[in-house]
């Protein structure tokens, strides 16, 4: 009996449930977050009127240039992300569609996640201080470092905090700025012994860096491919794995020496 239907009629009959399914899918919430480039902050400068890095117990250098930590902004854990948002994000270079669990791995509500991110930031600041002082051979009992960066959570500023401390205490080792007067941005976690870890969202962070005037971007080596995929024109990538090799690369850059590249 079905074979007696004309082809257009068969297609029409089949299309009805398919269209209904697509309509439902378009309205249903999906387990994704849509992210975009966020703010950047110069760790050598001030935030809300207060220095981001304050040093006591040792002479603090006046620094030039900038070291900008980078962020992304993502739809919240309770936000409704639909098929149209996901498809739209895939076709835009200033957006990224990410599994919600990769953005908010702890689960929970907004308050719980905010508390977790603040705890991560405090731990990151502690590790940044430990790694920087250890690299410089300074005793934490003699040198007190205070870090203040309001309204930003998570561990991904660790590397930049460490570099800021090194610059304020030692610079390039020859009396000059570690930045060479440049605006340098980057991302990466840091451990107490100075190992740099991957973070995520680097292709969006490079856009934030370029937008805010950076010419160099420090990226965890494991994320070079992601950073290169949609790299803004005029932004130079330097892959890093430890605090020491990051400082070595910046010093080499200042002297027109050999610098690693992705």
CORJO-V384406 format. One record per pair of residues at least 12 apart in sequence whose C-alpha atoms are under 7 Angstrom apart, sorted by the first residue. I is the first residue (numbers start at 1). J is the second residue. D is the distance in Angstrom with one decimal. If there is no record, write none. Layout:
BEGIN
<<I | J | D> <I | J | D>>
END
This chain:
BEGIN
<<25 | 83 | 6.6> <26 | 82 | 6.0> <26 | 83 | 4.8> <26 | 84 | 6.3> <27 | 82 | 6.1> <28 | 82 | 6.0> <29 | 80 | 5.4> <29 | 81 | 5.3> <29 | 82 | 5.0> <30 | 81 | 5.5> <30 | 82 | 5.7> <31 | 99 | 6.3> <31 | 100 | 5.6> <32 | 81 | 6.4> <32 | 97 | 6.6> <32 | 98 | 5.6> <32 | 99 | 4.5> <32 | 100 | 4.5> <33 | 74 | 6.1> <33 | 75 | 5.4> <33 | 81 | 6.7> <33 | 97 | 5.9> <33 | 98 | 5.4> <33 | 99 | 6.1> <33 | 100 | 5.1> <34 | 74 | 5.5> <34 | 75 | 5.6> <34 | 89 | 6.8> <34 | 95 | 6.7> <34 | 96 | 5.7> <34 | 97 | 4.7> <34 | 98 | 6.3> <35 | 72 | 6.5> <35 | 73 | 5.4> <35 | 74 | 4.0> <35 | 75 | 6.5> <35 | 95 | 5.6> <35 | 96 | 5.2> <35 | 97 | 6.4> <36 | 72 | 5.7> <36 | 73 | 5.4> <36 | 74 | 6.4> <36 | 94 | 6.0> <36 | 95 | 4.8> <36 | 96 | 6.4> <36 | 204 | 6.1> <37 | 71 | 6.7> <37 | 72 | 4.7> <37 | 73 | 6.1> <37 | 94 | 7.0> <37 | 204 | 4.9> <37 | 205 | 5.8> <37 | 207 | 6.4> <37 | 208 | 5.2> <38 | 71 | 4.8> <38 | 72 | 4.1> <38 | 73 | 5.0> <38 | 208 | 6.3> <39 | 70 | 6.4> <39 | 71 | 5.7> <39 | 208 | 6.8> <40 | 68 | 5.9> <40 | 69 | 5.5> <40 | 70 | 4.5> <40 | 71 | 6.2> <40 | 208 | 6.8> <41 | 68 | 5.0> <41 | 69 | 5.4> <41 | 70 | 6.8> <42 | 66 | 5.8> <42 | 67 | 5.2> <42 | 68 | 4.2> <42 | 69 | 6.5> <43 | 67 | 5.8> <43 | 68 | 6.1> <43 | 69 | 7.0> <43 | 161 | 6.5> <43 | 164 | 6.1> <44 | 66 | 6.2> <44 | 67 | 6.2> <44 | 164 | 5.9> <47 | 149 | 6.2> <52 | 147 | 5.4> <52 | 148 | 4.7> <52 | 149 | 5.8> <53 | 145 | 7.0> <53 | 146 | 5.8> <53 | 147 | 4.8> <53 | 148 | 6.6> <54 | 145 | 5.8> <54 | 146 | 5.1> <54 | 147 | 6.6> <55 | 144 | 5.8> <55 | 145 | 4.8> <55 | 146 | 6.5> <56 | 143 | 5.9> <56 | 144 | 5.1> <56 | 145 | 6.5> <57 | 142 | 5.8> <57 | 143 | 4.7> <57 | 144 | 6.2> <58 | 143 | 6.0> <59 | 169 | 6.9> <60 | 168 | 5.4> <60 | 169 | 5.6> <61 | 168 | 4.8> <61 | 169 | 6.0> <62 | 168 | 6.9> <63 | 168 | 6.5> <63 | 177 | 6.1> <64 | 177 | 6.2> <64 | 181 | 5.4> <65 | 179 | 5.7> <65 | 180 | 6.7> <65 | 181 | 3.9> <65 | 182 | 4.9> <65 | 183 | 5.5> <66 | 179 | 6.8> <66 | 182 | 6.4> <66 | 183 | 4.6> <66 | 184 | 6.0> <67 | 160 | 6.7> <67 | 164 | 6.9> <67 | 183 | 6.2> <67 | 184 | 5.0> <67 | 185 | 5.6> <68 | 184 | 6.1> <68 | 185 | 4.4> <68 | 186 | 6.6> <69 | 157 | 5.7> <69 | 160 | 6.0> <69 | 185 | 5.8> <69 | 186 | 5.7> <69 | 187 | 6.1> <70 | 185 | 6.9> <70 | 186 | 6.4> <70 | 187 | 6.3> <70 | 205 | 5.7> <70 | 208 | 6.8> <70 | 209 | 6.7> <71 | 205 | 6.1> <72 | 201 | 6.9> <72 | 204 | 6.7> <72 | 205 | 6.4> <77 | 104 | 6.9> <77 | 109 | 6.8> <77 | 110 | 6.6> <94 | 204 | 6.7> <117 | 153 | 4.6> <117 | 154 | 4.4> <118 | 153 | 4.9> <118 | 154 | 6.3> <120 | 153 | 6.9> <120 | 154 | 4.9> <120 | 155 | 5.2> <121 | 153 | 5.3> <121 | 154 | 4.8> <121 | 155 | 5.0> <124 | 155 | 5.1> <124 | 158 | 5.2> <124 | 190 | 6.8> <125 | 147 | 6.8> <125 | 158 | 6.3> <125 | 161 | 7.0> <127 | 190 | 6.4> <127 | 191 | 5.4> <127 | 192 | 4.5> <128 | 158 | 5.3> <128 | 159 | 6.7> <128 | 161 | 5.8> <128 | 162 | 4.6> <128 | 190 | 6.2> <128 | 192 | 6.8> <129 | 145 | 6.8> <129 | 162 | 6.2> <130 | 192 | 5.4> <131 | 162 | 6.8> <131 | 191 | 6.9> <131 | 192 | 4.8> <131 | 193 | 5.3> <131 | 194 | 4.9> <132 | 162 | 5.1> <132 | 165 | 6.3> <132 | 166 | 5.9> <155 | 189 | 5.6> <156 | 187 | 5.7> <156 | 188 | 4.9> <156 | 189 | 4.7> <156 | 199 | 6.1> <157 | 187 | 5.9> <157 | 188 | 6.2> <157 | 189 | 6.3> <158 | 188 | 6.3> <158 | 189 | 4.8> <158 | 190 | 4.9> <159 | 187 | 6.6> <159 | 188 | 5.4> <159 | 189 | 5.7> <159 | 190 | 5.4> <159 | 196 | 6.7> <160 | 186 | 6.9> <160 | 187 | 6.8> <172 | 251 | 6.0> <178 | 250 | 6.5> <178 | 251 | 6.6> <179 | 250 | 6.8> <180 | 254 | 5.6> <183 | 213 | 6.5> <183 | 214 | 4.7> <183 | 215 | 6.2> <184 | 214 | 5.3> <184 | 215 | 6.3> <184 | 216 | 5.0> <184 | 217 | 6.0> <185 | 209 | 5.9> <185 | 214 | 5.9> <185 | 216 | 6.2> <185 | 217 | 4.9> <185 | 218 | 6.3> <186 | 217 | 4.9> <186 | 218 | 4.3> <186 | 219 | 5.9> <187 | 218 | 6.4> <187 | 219 | 6.0> <188 | 219 | 6.8> <188 | 220 | 5.9> <194 | 242 | 5.4> <194 | 243 | 5.1> <195 | 241 | 6.2> <195 | 242 | 4.4> <195 | 243 | 6.4> <196 | 220 | 6.5> <196 | 241 | 5.0> <196 | 242 | 5.0> <196 | 243 | 6.8> <197 | 220 | 6.3> <198 | 220 | 5.4> <198 | 222 | 6.6> <198 | 223 | 6.6> <202 | 226 | 6.6> <202 | 227 | 5.5> <203 | 226 | 6.1> <203 | 227 | 4.8> <203 | 230 | 6.2> <203 | 231 | 6.8> <206 | 231 | 6.7> <206 | 232 | 7.0> <207 | 232 | 6.3> <210 | 232 | 6.8> <210 | 235 | 6.6> <215 | 234 | 6.6> <215 | 235 | 4.9> <215 | 236 | 6.1> <216 | 235 | 5.5> <216 | 236 | 4.7> <216 | 237 | 6.0> <217 | 235 | 6.8> <217 | 236 | 6.0> <217 | 237 | 5.0> <217 | 238 | 6.2> <218 | 237 | 6.1> <218 | 238 | 5.0> <218 | 239 | 6.0> <218 | 240 | 6.6> <219 | 237 | 6.8> <219 | 238 | 6.2> <219 | 239 | 5.0> <219 | 240 | 6.1> <220 | 239 | 5.6> <220 | 240 | 5.1> <220 | 241 | 6.0> <221 | 239 | 4.5> <221 | 240 | 5.2> <221 | 241 | 6.0> <224 | 239 | 6.7> <224 | 262 | 5.6> <237 | 261 | 6.2> <237 | 262 | 6.4> <238 | 260 | 6.0> <238 | 261 | 5.2> <238 | 262 | 6.5> <239 | 260 | 6.5> <239 | 261 | 6.0> <239 | 262 | 5.9>>
END
